[in-house]
Amino acid sequence: MANPPKFDKKEALNEAMMLFWEKGFLSASTRDIQQRLDMRPASVYAAFGSKSNLYKLALEAYEAEVAQDLHARMQQNDTILGGFTAFFRGVIGMEETSNPTPLCMLSMSIHELSNDEELRACTKALLDKLNVVYGQYVEKALKAGEIYQPEGMQTDLVTYLQTQLMGLRTYAAVERDPTKLEAAIADIFDRIAVKGLKA
C-alpha cells in the first residue's frame, strides 16, 4: 500500500498566507481554507489550531518573506540606496510575481481588524519588527554617505520610507503605468539621496 503524501507545513502555510493576503481574515471562509490548503477540516485544526492562529502564522510568514526579500535586494545591489529602490520596485509588482495584490498584507490587516485587539496587536508587532530591519539599512546608508536627513523633515527616515512605501503600494494598486511608478519611486529617494548618487 502506497504511503500518503507527506504533509508540508511550510507549503500549506504559504498557501494560507496567499489566501489571507488576497481575501483578508474575515472574508476567507473555512471552506476557502480547506480548499486552498487541500486539507480536511480536522487536519487543518490539528496542524494549525484555530483560524485566528493560522492567520497569525500567515502574518509571521509574510513578515519573514518581506524581510528576506529586502535582505536579498541589498545583497544583489552595490549600494543600500540601490537595494531599497529594487525592493520598492519588487513589492509593488513591477516584476513578475504571483502576489495577489501590491498592497501590504500587514497594513490591510490593521485596517480590517480594527475591532480585534489580539490580531491587531500581533500585526502591529510585526510591522515594528520590519521597521527594525529598515532601520538597520537606513543606518548603514547614513554611515556610507548615501542618504541624509533633509533639513525640515518632520519625521525620521525609517518612518519616511515606511509611509512612502505604504502610499506607493496603494497607488500601484490602481496605477499600472510603469513609467509613472518608476517616477514615483525615483522621487521618494531623490529627496534623501546625497546629491549625485543614483540607485
N, C-alpha and C positions, 0 to 999 in steps of 0.2 A: 504494500500500500504506500502510495507516494506521500511524502511529508507535506503538510500545508505550507504555503509560502511564509517565510519568517516576517513577523511584524517589524516594520521600520518606523520607529517612533519619530525619528528626526524628519523623515519624509512626510509622515502624517501631520506633524506639527507645522511643517512648511505649507501643506495644503490648507490647514486651518487658518494660518496666517493670511494666505491669499484670499480665502473666503471672507474672513472678517474685514480685511482691508477693502474688499470690494463691496460688501453688503453692510458692514457695521455690526456691532454686537446685537442690537435689538432686532434687526431685520433678518439675521441669519437664524433660520429655524433649526430645530433638532433634525428634521429630515434633510435639510441642506448639509448639515454637518456629517450625517451618516453617509450621504451620497458622495460628498467631496472626499471624505477620508476612506470611503469604501469599507466601512466597518459597521457591524451591528451595534444597536444601542448599548447592549451590555458590555461590549468590547470597548466602546468609547468611554464609558464611565469607569471601567476597570483600569484603563490606561491613563485617563486624564482627570477623573473625578467629575466635578460639575462643569456646566457650560462656562461659568464665571472663571473657574480655574484654568480651563482650556484657553479662554480669552487672555488671561494674564500671561500664560506661557507663550501665546502667539505674539503678544506685545513685546515680551522679552526677546523672542526670536527676531522680531522686526528691528528692535533697537540694536541687537548684536549684528544684524546684517548691515544696517546703516553704518555702524562704527567700522565694521570690517571693510566696507566699500570705501570709506574715507581713508583708512589706512592704506589700502591698495592704491588709491589715486595718488597719495603722497609718494609712495614708493615708485610709481610709474612716471613721475614728473621731476624735473630738476630743481624746481622751486616750490615752496609752500603755496605761493600765490597760484602757480600753475596747477597744483594739486586741488586747491579749493575750487578753482574755475572748472576743472574737469569733473569734480564731484557735483557741482551745481548743475552742469550740463546733464550728467547722468541721472540725477534724481528727478529732474523734471521731464525725463523721457526723450531727450534729444538723441538718444542712441536706441537701438533696437532692444526692446525689453518686453517681458511678459507681465510687468506690473499692471494691475487693473486701473490705476489712476496715478497721475503725478502728485496728487495730494498726499500729505504726510499722515500715516496711519495714527500716529500719536496725537497730532493736532485734531484729527477727526474724532478721536476717542474723547478728548477733552470736551469738545462741543456736544457730542452725542450723550455723554454720560454725566451731565451736569447734576443729576439727582442721585447718582450712585457714588457715595463718598469713597468707598473702598476701591473701586476700579479707577476712579478719578485720581486718587492718591497714588495708586500704582503707576498710572500713566505719567503723572507729574514727576515722580521719582525717576522714571526712565528718560524723560526729557532733560531733567537735571543731569543725569548720567551722561547723556550725549553732549551737554554743554561743557562738561569737564573735558571731554575729548576735543571739542572745538577749541576750548581754551588752551590746551596743550600746544596745538598747532599755531594758534594766534601768537602765543608767547614765543614760539620758535621763529615765526615770521617777523616779529618785532625785533628780536635779538639779531636776526640775519639782515635787518635793514630793508626788508621787502615791503613792509606796510608801516603805517604810522597812524596815530590818533589825531585826526584833523582838529584844529582849534575850533571850539564852539560845539563840538559833537556832544550831545546831551546824554549819550548812553555809552557803555563800554563796547569794545569791538566784538566781543562774543555775542552780546545781545543784538548788536547791529547786524551781524551776519545771520543770526537765527531769525530775526524779524524780516530781514530781506528775503531769506530763503522761503519762509512761510508765505510771504506775499507773492514771490515768484512762482511758487508751486500752484497757488490759486490762479494766477494769471495764465500759467501754462495749461491749466485745465480747460480754458476757453479759447486761448490763442495758440494756434499750432504753426504759425509762420516762423520758420527757423531764423530768419533774418531779424525779426523783432525780438525773439528770445535771446539771440546772441547779443544784440544791442543792450538788452536789459541786464544781462549778466555782466557785460563789459562795464556798464555804468556803475554797477554795485562795487566792483573792485577798483575802478578808476578813482573813486572817491577816497580810497585808503591806500592805494599803491604809491610807493615812493616814485617820484617823477622820473620817467624814462624807463621804468621797469614794467614789462608786459608779461602776462601769463603765457 
